[in-house]
């Protein structure tokens, strides 16, 4: 929101989420916070009415397991449909829909790009996102919805959850690793395309403010495809800084898949999210997806943060581990407060602090505690 306000293009910003809170004005621009259920058609229409220039939809369920799988479609498809129909009725100027690169599934040819035909999906989460994307495209084609969709890579950044409800997400993996609950690696040489949360912010801002001909009707894959990281490399860097052993053993993917079937079945019985959701293991079994993000660089002018992933992952875990040693409030409470991304001014400052040790580290770390960004949507109102 601050980035949108700082652009100077909007006189009012509305933030829509499931709960309410008070937000301060930013640079003299009023931020209006609206508690909202995305399935409430009347409330959604009211939220986007009144001359809204841009709606940025970040709402959705990002989980690898739900006790009731129907919730994926209820939110990621039906909820999206409610919002988009309201935007059409309210004559919103532009809709920026946030999706995931995994919504393309496993296309026949890789690396794929924005024009590629989606393939099969390994998880209910990604399948539901794909169905929502196709619904949005149909509304754009048939009813003139001024749509742009951003397909994000694996986002590292402040604001993600670290509890068991996010099993399979980077923040949850962080939690499990520091608690010593990752004894073996699965598919350790699988590479993933990551994207810095600040680069996501830049992409959204560009989609909000660039000329209509550059944005409306376009899709953009958002990620640093030139700087991929394997699972093994990620854990090695984290272990090095946290000074805890890195798992050396690897678990056969088929054995892991069978284990995931068992613990996922048990999760349906107990209601507690499984440590190894079946959809995560199915995704690992099917292998990585590879895609080309050149279009976002050329059209949105995104300059992806170079070479930061290993250093940043290490920096996150160094901070988390140093904090954990105090044990003031207990590990669980501490880890619920430590966000999965620590922001510093530059990669050079980050490396300098790591070399100088704990005292320098404590002097420059800026921790931003956030909430589940997948639960919120927002819109910007022009002058």
C-alpha positions in Angstrom: 0.0 0.0 0.0 2.8 2.4 0.8 4.3 1.9 -2.6 1.0 2.7 -4.3 0.6 5.8 -2.2 4.2 6.9 -2.8 3.6 6.8 -6.5 1.5 9.9 -6.2 -1.0 8.6 -8.6 -3.9 7.9 -6.2 -5.8 10.1 -3.8 -7.4 7.3 -1.8 -6.4 3.7 -1.1 -8.9 1.1 0.1 -7.6 -2.1 1.8 -10.1 -4.9 1.9 -9.5 -7.9 4.3 -11.3 -10.3 6.5 -10.6 -8.4 9.7 -10.6 -4.7 10.5 -7.9 -2.5 12.0 -6.8 1.2 12.0 -4.2 2.2 9.5 -2.3 5.5 9.6 -2.4 7.9 6.7 0.6 7.6 4.4 2.0 10.7 2.8 -1.3 12.5 3.4 -3.3 9.9 1.6 -6.1 8.2 3.5 -6.1 4.5 3.7 -9.6 3.1 4.2 -9.7 -0.3 5.7 -12.8 -2.4 4.9 -13.6 -5.8 6.6 -15.1 -8.0 4.0 -16.1 -11.5 3.1 -15.3 -12.0 -0.6 -18.5 -14.0 -1.1 -20.7 -11.2 0.0 -21.8 -9.8 -3.4 -23.5 -6.6 -2.0 -20.5 -5.8 0.2 -18.0 -6.5 -2.6 -19.8 -4.2 -5.0 -20.0 -1.4 -2.5 -16.2 -1.8 -1.8 -15.3 -1.3 -5.5 -17.9 1.3 -6.4 -17.4 5.1 -6.6 -14.8 5.7 -9.3 -12.2 3.1 -8.5 -9.4 3.2 -11.1 -7.5 0.0 -10.1 -8.4 -3.1 -8.1 -5.5 -5.3 -7.1 -6.8 -8.8 -6.1 -4.5 -10.6 -3.7 -7.3 -12.6 -2.1 -7.1 -16.4 -2.1 -6.3 -19.6 -0.3 -2.6 -20.5 -0.4 -2.4 -23.8 1.4 -1.2 -27.3 0.4 -3.8 -29.0 2.4 -7.4 -28.2 3.6 -9.6 -30.5 5.5 -12.4 -29.5 3.2 -10.9 -29.3 -0.3 -14.1 -27.6 -1.6 -12.8 -24.4 0.1 -10.2 -24.0 -2.6 -12.8 -23.5 -5.3 -15.2 -21.6 -3.0 -12.6 -18.9 -2.5 -10.2 -19.1 -5.5 -12.9 -19.4 -8.1 -16.3 -18.4 -6.7 -14.9 -15.6 -4.6 -12.9 -14.3 -7.5 -16.0 -14.4 -9.7 -17.9 -12.3 -7.2 -15.2 -9.7 -7.2 -14.7 -9.6 -11.0 -18.5 -9.3 -11.7 -18.6 -6.4 -9.2 -15.7 -4.7 -11.0 -17.5 -5.0 -14.3 -20.7 -3.6 -12.8 -18.8 -0.7 -11.1 -16.8 0.0 -14.3 -13.5 -0.3 -12.6 -10.7 1.0 -14.8 -8.3 -1.8 -14.4 -8.1 -5.2 -12.5 -4.8 -6.7 -11.5 -5.3 -10.3 -10.5 -2.5 -12.0 -8.5 -2.0 -15.7 -9.3 0.8 -18.2 -9.2 3.1 -19.5 -11.9 2.1 -23.0 -10.7 -1.3 -22.2 -12.1 0.2 -23.2 -15.5 0.7 -26.7 -14.1 3.1 -28.7 -16.2 2.9 -27.5 -19.8 4.1 -29.9 -22.6 7.2 -27.7 -23.3 9.5 -25.9 -20.9 10.5 -23.3 -20.2 7.0 -22.0 -20.8 5.9 -18.4 -21.1 2.7 -16.4 -20.8 1.4 -17.7 -24.1 1.8 -21.4 -23.3 -1.1 -23.7 -22.8 -1.4 -24.9 -19.2 -0.8 -28.6 -18.4 -1.8 -31.0 -15.7 -1.8 -29.8 -12.1 -0.2 -31.6 -9.2 -2.2 -30.0 -6.4 -5.8 -28.8 -5.7 -4.4 -25.4 -4.8 -2.8 -24.8 -8.2 -5.7 -26.3 -10.0 -8.2 -23.9 -8.3 -5.9 -21.0 -9.2 -5.9 -22.1 -12.8 -9.7 -22.3 -12.8 -9.9 -18.8 -11.4 -7.5 -17.5 -14.0 -9.5 -19.1 -16.8 -12.7 -17.6 -15.4 -11.1 -14.1 -15.3 -9.9 -14.5 -18.9 -13.4 -15.5 -20.1 -14.9 -12.4 -18.4 -12.2 -10.3 -20.1 -12.9 -11.8 -23.5 -16.7 -11.8 -23.3 -17.6 -8.9 -21.0 -14.7 -6.5 -21.5 -13.1 -6.9 -18.0 -10.0 -4.7 -18.1 -7.7 -7.5 -16.8 -4.0 -8.1 -16.2 -2.8 -11.2 -14.4 0.5 -11.5 -12.6 1.8 -15.1 -12.1 4.2 -15.1 -9.1 7.1 -17.4 -8.6 8.1 -18.6 -5.1 7.9 -15.4 -3.0 10.3 -14.8 -0.2 9.2 -12.0 2.0 7.8 -10.5 5.2 4.1 -11.3 5.9 4.0 -15.1 5.4 2.8 -17.4 8.1 5.2 -19.8 9.9 2.8 -22.1 11.7 1.7 -25.6 10.7 -1.3 -24.3 8.7 1.2 -23.3 6.0 2.8 -26.7 5.6 4.9 -26.7 2.5 5.3 -23.0 2.3 8.8 -21.4 2.7 8.1 -19.9 6.1 6.7 -23.2 7.5 9.7 -25.0 6.2 11.9 -22.5 8.0 10.0 -23.2 11.3 10.3 -27.0 10.8 14.0 -26.9 10.1 14.9 -24.8 13.1 12.9 -27.1 15.3 14.9 -30.0 14.0 11.9 -31.6 12.2 13.6 -32.0 8.8 15.7 -35.1 9.2 16.0 -35.9 5.5 15.7 -34.1 2.2 13.2 -35.0 -0.5 14.0 -34.2 -4.2 17.1 -32.2 -3.0 18.3 -31.3 -6.5 15.0 -29.8 -7.7 15.3 -26.2 -8.6 12.8 -23.4 -7.9 12.3 -19.9 -9.3 12.0 -17.4 -6.5 11.1 -13.8 -6.4 11.8 -11.1 -3.8 8.8 -9.5 -2.2 10.1 -6.1 -3.2 10.2 -7.2 -6.8 6.6 -8.3 -6.5 5.7 -4.9 -5.1 7.4 -3.3 -8.1 5.5 -5.5 -10.5 2.2 -4.7 -9.0 2.9 -0.9 -9.0 4.0 -1.1 -12.6 0.8 -2.9 -13.5 -1.2 -0.2 -11.7 0.5 2.8 -13.2 1.8 2.0 -16.7 -0.2 2.9 -19.8 -3.2 0.8 -20.4 -1.9 -0.6 -23.7 1.0 -2.1 -21.8 -1.1 -3.8 -19.1 -4.7 -4.6 -19.9 -5.1 -7.9 -21.7 -1.6 -9.0 -20.7 -0.2 -11.8 -18.5 3.1 -11.6 -16.8 5.2 -14.3 -15.1 7.0 -12.7 -12.2 10.3 -14.3 -11.0 14.0 -14.3 -11.3 14.4 -17.2 -13.6 18.1 -16.6 -14.0 18.8 -17.2 -10.3 17.3 -20.5 -9.4 18.1 -22.4 -6.2 17.9 -26.1 -5.4 16.4 -27.5 -2.2 19.8 -28.8 -1.1 21.5 -25.4 -1.6 18.8 -23.7 0.4 19.2 -26.0 3.4 23.0 -25.9 3.2 23.0 -22.2 3.5 20.5 -22.2 6.3 22.4 -24.8 8.2 25.7 -23.0 7.8 24.4 -19.8 9.4 22.2 -21.4 12.0 25.1 -23.6 13.0 22.9 -26.7 13.0 23.4 -29.9 11.0 22.1 -29.9 7.4 20.3 -33.1 6.6 22.7 -35.4 4.6 20.3 -38.2 3.9 17.8 -38.1 1.2 14.5 -40.0 1.1 13.5 -41.8 -2.0 10.7 -39.8 -3.6 8.4 -42.9 -3.9 8.8 -43.8 -0.2 8.2 -40.1 0.7 5.1 -40.1 -1.5 3.7 -43.2 0.3 4.5 -41.5 3.7 2.6 -38.4 2.5 -0.4 -40.5 1.6 -0.5 -41.9 5.2 0.0 -38.6 7.1 -2.5 -36.8 4.8 -5.1 -39.4 5.5 -4.3 -39.1 9.2 -4.8 -35.3 8.9 -8.3 -35.8 7.7 -9.0 -37.8 10.8 -7.4 -35.5 13.3 -8.0 -32.2 11.5 -4.4 -31.1 12.0 -2.4 -30.1 8.9 0.1 -32.8 7.8 3.8 -32.1 8.0 4.2 -33.5 4.5 1.0 -32.8 2.5 0.3 -35.2 -0.3 0.0 -32.3 -2.8 3.5 -31.1 -1.9 5.0 -34.6 -2.5 3.1 -35.0 -5.7 4.6 -31.7 -6.9 8.1 -32.9 -5.9 7.5 -36.2 -7.7 6.4 -34.5 -10.9 9.5 -32.3 -10.8 10.2 -28.6 -11.2 8.5 -26.2 -13.5 10.6 -23.8 -15.5 9.4 -20.6 -17.1 10.7 -17.5 -18.8 10.0 -14.1 -17.1 11.6 -12.0 -19.8 8.3 -10.3 -20.7 8.0 -8.8 -17.2 11.5 -7.4 -17.5 10.9 -5.8 -20.8 7.4 -4.5 -20.4 7.1 -3.8 -16.7 10.8 -2.7 -16.5 11.4 -5.0 -13.5 15.0 -5.4 -12.5 15.0 -8.6 -10.4 17.1 -8.6 -7.3 20.3 -10.4 -8.4 22.0 -13.2 -6.6 20.3 -12.6 -3.3 18.6 -15.9 -2.6 21.4 -17.8 -0.9 22.6 -14.8 1.1 19.1 -13.7 2.0 18.0 -17.2 3.1 21.2 -17.4 5.3 20.5 -14.0 6.7 17.0 -14.9 7.7 18.1 -18.0 9.5 21.0 -16.2 11.2 18.6 -13.7 12.6 16.1 -16.3 13.6 18.7 -18.5 15.2 20.3 -15.7 17.2 16.9 -14.6 18.4 15.9 -18.2 19.3 18.9 -18.5 21.6 17.4 -16.0 24.1 14.4 -18.4 24.7 12.6 -15.5 26.4 9.1 -16.2 25.2 9.5 -19.8 24.1 10.3 -21.1 20.7 6.8 -21.4 19.2 5.9 -17.8 20.2 9.2 -16.5 18.9 8.9 -18.2 15.5 5.4 -16.8 15.1 6.9 -13.4 15.3 10.0 -13.8 13.2 9.1 -13.2 9.6 10.6 -15.2 6.8 12.4 -12.3 5.3 14.7 -9.7 6.8 15.0 -6.5 4.9 18.3 -4.6 4.6 19.3 -1.7 2.4 21.5 -3.7 0.1 23.1 -7.1 -0.5 26.5 -5.6 0.2 25.3 -4.4 3.6 23.9 -7.9 4.2 27.2 -9.6 3.5 29.2 -7.1 5.5 27.0 -7.7 8.5 27.4 -11.5 8.2 31.1 -11.1 8.2 31.2 -8.8 11.1 29.1 -11.0 13.3 26.2 -10.7 15.8 26.7 -7.0 16.9 26.7 -5.6 13.4 23.8 -7.8 12.5 21.6 -6.6 15.3 22.4 -3.0 14.3 21.0 -3.1 10.8 18.2 -5.7 10.8 14.8 -4.2 10.1 12.1 -6.8 10.8 8.6 -6.3 9.5 6.0 -8.5 11.2 3.0 -9.1 8.9 0.0 -11.4 8.4 -1.2 -13.8 5.8 -1.1 -11.7 2.7 -3.2 -14.3 0.9 -6.2 -13.2 2.9 -6.4 -9.6 1.7 -7.4 -7.7 -1.3 -7.1 -4.0 -2.1 -8.0 -1.3 -4.5 -6.7 2.1 -5.4 -8.9 5.0 -6.2 -7.6 7.7 -8.6 -7.7 11.4 -8.2 
